[in-house]
Amino acid sequence: MSLRRRATIASIALALVAALAFTACAPLVGLFDQLRPQPAVPEVIGDDFGAQELEWRDCYDEMQCAVAAAPLDWDDPEGERIALALVKQPATDGDAQGTLFVNPGGPGASGVDHIAQGIDYAVGEPLQRAYDVIGWDPRGVGQSSAVVCLDDAGMDDHLYGPSDTDDLEPGTQEWVDAAIAENREFGNTCLDRTGPLLGHVDTGSTVQDLEMLRQIVGDPRLNYLGYSYGTYIGARYADAYPDKVGRMVLDGAIDPTTGEAEVVREQTRGFELALRAYMADCITRSDCPVSGSLDEAMGAWRAMIDQVDAAPLTGSDGRTVTSGTLITAIISPLYSQQNWPYLDQLYTTVTRGDADVALALADFYYDRIDGEYMSNLITAFGAVNCLDYPRPELDLDRMRAEAEELEQIAPTIGTYQGYSDVSCMGWPVEGVEDRPAVTAEGADPILVIGTTGDPATPLRWAESLASQLSSGVLLTYEGEGHTAYGQSPCVNEIVESYFLTGEVPPDGARCA
């Protein structure tokens, strides 16, 4: 998401694995339920949360749903409690060898929806036969006790409406001050509506929730499949509970040590390269909407973005497409190669002044359908990230230098991705002090997967994570798109064999 037009918490860099994280192998078709009322928190006597017995009920045809209780603050287990929503598909062979927990990423993506509405994209049939598969909404997300900020109209205004930074030059003190003021106003609204939960949706707390859930289902060790941001949960879990790691796959891996500026730099580079890969393919086709050499074609995209930045478009519903919204629309199909054809439509329509395809793609990214936000993905995304990253001291000279670097490494979109340090400034709760490396000393083998053409989580992050983990085993997929399991028969075979038998490939194995 671009910071050019709005530098608030909802637009923290390029989404650290956003809505498309869990539909990377699905077409651009939304399968979402309306957010349900927040569940009642089950009663737990004392503080032995791992001993609670869940009341599973039938839901989603042949699945089962339940709600678990967890402490709001794990440092105060006798204090306020929150609810965690879960969905389970029992092993289809009827005799489970254990439980497989799955997280789709985000932060902010619903694990319940991921399994209930897309299990065949998330987990292969051999694993569905062998495991009880559970998806859960982490604290702050979806059907669990959730972060609440604005209603639908308020979110439209926040994401698509005018900003106090619009008429200011990015990187000036006036722009920074206006951005922080917007952040503060939005954050205080979230705090008023969410309450103290807003300060306890960090990944460290989610890791403790996951260990509690492992205890509840009765597995001696955790079997876990994490995509994207879900790899960060898995890595932090392994580091905290190495003796409880069973079979763990981290696909589309995040380097736990990365700071926000590096995330912005690497994702900006990644999406630029993904757009370039799309254009390299496009210009070989007779129906490509852009002609000329590859560099000329990329220049045409940059010219289109610049034109929209100078003169935003208006959609048929009255909403505005700024350069920020347009870049969100561009990166949305880049998560999966099979969605590249939507970029043909986007370029064709925007260059003739039609904003509706751009709005539709941005809406998909934001999980918005027919004017309704189907989840709290975007607000939870920002709230978690502002707790998970250290807040740097603002340095305009450094930010200007970083912005110049972004334009050099990503000539098409880099201009519109700078000044990310302001993203959490003014947020009402503080983040972590640092992001240390993980080791998980003593853990069983952990399979880490990276993809050579992944725009959101670059291969080098997977390489770094695998090298940090004492038992990390790296598998590289040579392909395009975000995450690899489900994209390649070779990757599928390795992942499923590992979960079924414990067999791991040689470290450094590759799949084409």
Buried (B, 14 or more C-beta within 10 A) or exposed (E): BBBBBBBBBBBBBBBBBBBBBBBBBBEBEBEBBEBEEBBEBBEBEEEEBBEBEBEBEEBBEEBBBBBBBBBBBBEEBEEBBBBBBBBBBBBBEEEBBBBBBBBBBBBBBBBBBBBBBBBEBBBBEBBBBBBBBBBBBBBBBBBBBBBBBBEEEBBBBBBBBEBBBBEBEBBEEEBBBBBBBBBBEBBBBBBEBBBEBBBBBBBBBBBBBBBBBBBBBEBEBBBBBBBBBBBBBBBBBBBBBBEBBBBBBBBBBBBBBBBBBEBBBBBBBBBBBBBBBBBEEBBEEEEBBBEEEBEEBBBBBBEBBEBBBEEBBEBEEEBBBBBBBBBBBBBBBBBBBBBBBBBBBBBEBBBEEBBBBBBBBBBBBBBBBEEEBBBBBBBBBBBBBBBBBBBBEBEBEEBBEBBEBBBEEBBBBBBBBBBBBBBBBBBBBEBBEEBEBBBBEEBBBBBBBBBBBBBBBBBEBBBBBBBBBBBBBBBBBBBBBBBBBBBBEBBBBBBBBBBBEEEBBEBEBBBE
